[in-house]
């Protein structure tokens, strides 16, 4: 089952009651901590201490993210490293240990056209200090448009893709998908954590898997399928216990992302992965 993760910044509250409301829908919390470098913009989220501290009382895991502004082309390789140092300084100040999920948020307009090198300098510094549970966050267009080369990321860093739709993250191999900025009507970002990297509870098999009812193999990434049964029921939960009343008709072509209990065909929309009902469309 894909967990949901909520991420917050200084725009959101830090109270226990607010965080408990978020926890009704999310299994894990990610908090914006810093942006820039100590000798640059040197931003520190003024609510981060309370959001992380109270978050640890509510959520099983709390991670942090850094809004990245480094540019080695303009300021040299030390610039991305200085940002990692600023991030790390504040991680340590909050008492967060090396088991903490740490995220680099890559979206600022000032970044290099191809920012992979700078991301790697940032991640390598954190890893060398023991913080190895890292992810790279960016919109789908940054990965698909070549600004981030996923294959060249440091230690094959997992990616967290932002794509606000009911469809799919749109990038192969995504570990997490931020699907909305208004999750559950709460006006805050929510994401699906496909393999546990974002919530800090990774499985032994990083790629999501789905049950099989025959010896044929399913794709392990977002793929197209054809409905071959007369109808297939749609569920609103990934455990396939709450039927929506909607059904997919025979001949329907769908794009779906595998999760542990079946296939996700949209936001809060899931179907079973049954070879008697679906046919995978290759290529």
Secondary structure as a PSIPRED ss2 file (coil, helix, strand):
# PSIPRED VFORMAT (PSIPRED V4.0)

   1 X C   1.000  0.000  0.000
   2 X C   1.000  0.000  0.000
   3 X E   0.000  0.000  1.000
   4 X E   0.000  0.000  1.000
   5 X E   0.000  0.000  1.000
   6 X E   0.000  0.000  1.000
   7 X E   0.000  0.000  1.000
   8 X E   0.000  0.000  1.000
   9 X C   1.000  0.000  0.000
  10 X C   1.000  0.000  0.000
  11 X C   1.000  0.000  0.000
  12 X C   1.000  0.000  0.000
  13 X C   1.000  0.000  0.000
  14 X C   1.000  0.000  0.000
  15 X C   1.000  0.000  0.000
  16 X H   0.000  1.000  0.000
  17 X H   0.000  1.000  0.000
  18 X H   0.000  1.000  0.000
  19 X H   0.000  1.000  0.000
  20 X H   0.000  1.000  0.000
  21 X H   0.000  1.000  0.000
  22 X H   0.000  1.000  0.000
  23 X H   0.000  1.000  0.000
  24 X C   1.000  0.000  0.000
  25 X C   1.000  0.000  0.000
  26 X C   1.000  0.000  0.000
  27 X C   1.000  0.000  0.000
  28 X E   0.000  0.000  1.000
  29 X E   0.000  0.000  1.000
  30 X E   0.000  0.000  1.000
  31 X E   0.000  0.000  1.000
  32 X E   0.000  0.000  1.000
  33 X E   0.000  0.000  1.000
  34 X E   0.000  0.000  1.000
  35 X E   0.000  0.000  1.000
  36 X C   1.000  0.000  0.000
  37 X C   1.000  0.000  0.000
  38 X C   1.000  0.000  0.000
  39 X C   1.000  0.000  0.000
  40 X C   1.000  0.000  0.000
  41 X C   1.000  0.000  0.000
  42 X C   1.000  0.000  0.000
  43 X E   0.000  0.000  1.000
  44 X E   0.000  0.000  1.000
  45 X C   1.000  0.000  0.000
  46 X C   1.000  0.000  0.000
  47 X C   1.000  0.000  0.000
  48 X H   0.000  1.000  0.000
  49 X H   0.000  1.000  0.000
  50 X H   0.000  1.000  0.000
  51 X H   0.000  1.000  0.000
  52 X H   0.000  1.000  0.000
  53 X H   0.000  1.000  0.000
  54 X H   0.000  1.000  0.000
  55 X H   0.000  1.000  0.000
  56 X H   0.000  1.000  0.000
  57 X H   0.000  1.000  0.000
  58 X H   0.000  1.000  0.000
  59 X C   1.000  0.000  0.000
  60 X C   1.000  0.000  0.000
  61 X C   1.000  0.000  0.000
  62 X E   0.000  0.000  1.000
  63 X E   0.000  0.000  1.000
  64 X E   0.000  0.000  1.000
  65 X E   0.000  0.000  1.000
  66 X E   0.000  0.000  1.000
  67 X E   0.000  0.000  1.000
  68 X C   1.000  0.000  0.000
  69 X C   1.000  0.000  0.000
  70 X C   1.000  0.000  0.000
  71 X C   1.000  0.000  0.000
  72 X H   0.000  1.000  0.000
  73 X H   0.000  1.000  0.000
  74 X H   0.000  1.000  0.000
  75 X H   0.000  1.000  0.000
  76 X C   1.000  0.000  0.000
  77 X C   1.000  0.000  0.000
  78 X H   0.000  1.000  0.000
  79 X H   0.000  1.000  0.000
  80 X H   0.000  1.000  0.000
  81 X H   0.000  1.000  0.000
  82 X H   0.000  1.000  0.000
  83 X H   0.000  1.000  0.000
  84 X H   0.000  1.000  0.000
  85 X H   0.000  1.000  0.000
  86 X H   0.000  1.000  0.000
  87 X H   0.000  1.000  0.000
  88 X H   0.000  1.000  0.000
  89 X H   0.000  1.000  0.000
  90 X H   0.000  1.000  0.000
  91 X H   0.000  1.000  0.000
  92 X H   0.000  1.000  0.000
  93 X H   0.000  1.000  0.000
  94 X C   1.000  0.000  0.000
  95 X C   1.000  0.000  0.000
  96 X C   1.000  0.000  0.000
  97 X C   1.000  0.000  0.000
  98 X C   1.000  0.000  0.000
  99 X C   1.000  0.000  0.000
 100 X C   1.000  0.000  0.000
 101 X C   1.000  0.000  0.000
 102 X E   0.000  0.000  1.000
 103 X E   0.000  0.000  1.000
 104 X E   0.000  0.000  1.000
 105 X E   0.000  0.000  1.000
 106 X C   1.000  0.000  0.000
 107 X C   1.000  0.000  0.000
 108 X C   1.000  0.000  0.000
 109 X C   1.000  0.000  0.000
 110 X C   1.000  0.000  0.000
 111 X C   1.000  0.000  0.000
 112 X C   1.000  0.000  0.000
 113 X C   1.000  0.000  0.000
 114 X C   1.000  0.000  0.000
 115 X C   1.000  0.000  0.000
 116 X H   0.000  1.000  0.000
 117 X H   0.000  1.000  0.000
 118 X H   0.000  1.000  0.000
 119 X H   0.000  1.000  0.000
 120 X H   0.000  1.000  0.000
 121 X H   0.000  1.000  0.000
 122 X H   0.000  1.000  0.000
 123 X H   0.000  1.000  0.000
 124 X H   0.000  1.000  0.000
 125 X H   0.000  1.000  0.000
 126 X H   0.000  1.000  0.000
 127 X H   0.000  1.000  0.000
 128 X H   0.000  1.000  0.000
 129 X C   1.000  0.000  0.000
 130 X C   1.000  0.000  0.000
 131 X C   1.000  0.000  0.000
 132 X C   1.000  0.000  0.000
 133 X C   1.000  0.000  0.000
 134 X E   0.000  0.000  1.000
 135 X E   0.000  0.000  1.000
 136 X E   0.000  0.000  1.000
 137 X E   0.000  0.000  1.000
 138 X E   0.000  0.000  1.000
 139 X E   0.000  0.000  1.000
 140 X H   0.000  1.000  0.000
 141 X H   0.000  1.000  0.000
 142 X H   0.000  1.000  0.000
 143 X H   0.000  1.000  0.000
 144 X H   0.000  1.000  0.000
 145 X C   1.000  0.000  0.000
 146 X C   1.000  0.000  0.000
 147 X C   1.000  0.000  0.000
 148 X C   1.000  0.000  0.000
 149 X C   1.000  0.000  0.000
 150 X H   0.000  1.000  0.000
 151 X H   0.000  1.000  0.000
 152 X H   0.000  1.000  0.000
 153 X C   1.000  0.000  0.000
 154 X H   0.000  1.000  0.000
 155 X H   0.000  1.000  0.000
 156 X H   0.000  1.000  0.000
 157 X C   1.000  0.000  0.000
 158 X E   0.000  0.000  1.000
 159 X E   0.000  0.000  1.000
 160 X E   0.000  0.000  1.000
 161 X E   0.000  0.000  1.000
 162 X E   0.000  0.000  1.000
 163 X C   1.000  0.000  0.000
 164 X C   1.000  0.000  0.000
 165 X C   1.000  0.000  0.000
 166 X C   1.000  0.000  0.000
 167 X C   1.000  0.000  0.000
 168 X C   1.000  0.000  0.000
 169 X C   1.000  0.000  0.000
 170 X C   1.000  0.000  0.000
 171 X C   1.000  0.000  0.000
 172 X C   1.000  0.000  0.000
 173 X C   1.000  0.000  0.000
 174 X C   1.000  0.000  0.000
 175 X C   1.000  0.000  0.000
 176 X E   0.000  0.000  1.000
 177 X E   0.000  0.000  1.000
 178 X E   0.000  0.000  1.000
 179 X E   0.000  0.000  1.000
 180 X E   0.000  0.000  1.000
 181 X C   1.000  0.000  0.000
 182 X C   1.000  0.000  0.000
 183 X H   0.000  1.000  0.000
 184 X H   0.000  1.000  0.000
 185 X H   0.000  1.000  0.000
 186 X C   1.000  0.000  0.000
 187 X C   1.000  0.000  0.000
 188 X C   1.000  0.000  0.000
 189 X E   0.000  0.000  1.000
 190 X E   0.000  0.000  1.000
 191 X E   0.000  0.000  1.000
 192 X E   0.000  0.000  1.000
 193 X E   0.000  0.000  1.000
 194 X C   1.000  0.000  0.000
 195 X C   1.000  0.000  0.000
 196 X C   1.000  0.000  0.000
 197 X C   1.000  0.000  0.000
 198 X C   1.000  0.000  0.000
 199 X C   1.000  0.000  0.000
 200 X C   1.000  0.000  0.000
 201 X C   1.000  0.000  0.000
 202 X C   1.000  0.000  0.000
 203 X C   1.000  0.000  0.000
 204 X C   1.000  0.000  0.000
 205 X C   1.000  0.000  0.000
 206 X C   1.000  0.000  0.000
 207 X C   1.000  0.000  0.000
 208 X C   1.000  0.000  0.000
 209 X C   1.000  0.000  0.000
 210 X C   1.000  0.000  0.000
 211 X C   1.000  0.000  0.000
 212 X C   1.000  0.000  0.000
 213 X C   1.000  0.000  0.000
 214 X C   1.000  0.000  0.000
 215 X C   1.000  0.000  0.000
 216 X C   1.000  0.000  0.000
 217 X C   1.000  0.000  0.000
 218 X C   1.000  0.000  0.000
 219 X C   1.000  0.000  0.000
 220 X C   1.000  0.000  0.000
 221 X C   1.000  0.000  0.000
 222 X C   1.000  0.000  0.000
 223 X E   0.000  0.000  1.000
 224 X E   0.000  0.000  1.000
 225 X E   0.000  0.000  1.000
 226 X E   0.000  0.000  1.000
 227 X E   0.000  0.000  1.000
 228 X C   1.000  0.000  0.000
 229 X C   1.000  0.000  0.000
 230 X C   1.000  0.000  0.000
 231 X E   0.000  0.000  1.000
 232 X E   0.000  0.000  1.000
 233 X E   0.000  0.000  1.000
 234 X E   0.000  0.000  1.000
 235 X E   0.000  0.000  1.000
 236 X C   1.000  0.000  0.000
 237 X C   1.000  0.000  0.000
 238 X C   1.000  0.000  0.000
 239 X C   1.000  0.000  0.000
 240 X C   1.000  0.000  0.000
 241 X C   1.000  0.000  0.000
 242 X C   1.000  0.000  0.000
 243 X E   0.000  0.000  1.000
 244 X E   0.000  0.000  1.000
 245 X E   0.000  0.000  1.000
 246 X E   0.000  0.000  1.000
 247 X E   0.000  0.000  1.000
 248 X E   0.000  0.000  1.000
 249 X E   0.000  0.000  1.000
 250 X C   1.000  0.000  0.000
 251 X C   1.000  0.000  0.000
 252 X C   1.000  0.000  0.000
 253 X E   0.000  0.000  1.000
 254 X E   0.000  0.000  1.000
 255 X E   0.000  0.000  1.000
 256 X E   0.000  0.000  1.000
 257 X E   0.000  0.000  1.000
 258 X E   0.000  0.000  1.000
 259 X E   0.000  0.000  1.000
 260 X C   1.000  0.000  0.000
 261 X C   1.000  0.000  0.000
 262 X E   0.000  0.000  1.000
 263 X E   0.000  0.000  1.000
 264 X E   0.000  0.000  1.000
 265 X E   0.000  0.000  1.000
 266 X E   0.000  0.000  1.000
 267 X C   1.000  0.000  0.000
 268 X C   1.000  0.000  0.000
 269 X E   0.000  0.000  1.000
 270 X E   0.000  0.000  1.000
 271 X E   0.000  0.000  1.000
 272 X C   1.000  0.000  0.000
 273 X C   1.000  0.000  0.000
 274 X C   1.000  0.000  0.000
 275 X C   1.000  0.000  0.000
 276 X C   1.000  0.000  0.000
 277 X C   1.000  0.000  0.000
 278 X E   0.000  0.000  1.000
 279 X E   0.000  0.000  1.000
 280 X E   0.000  0.000  1.000
 281 X E   0.000  0.000  1.000
 282 X C   1.000  0.000  0.000
 283 X C   1.000  0.000  0.000
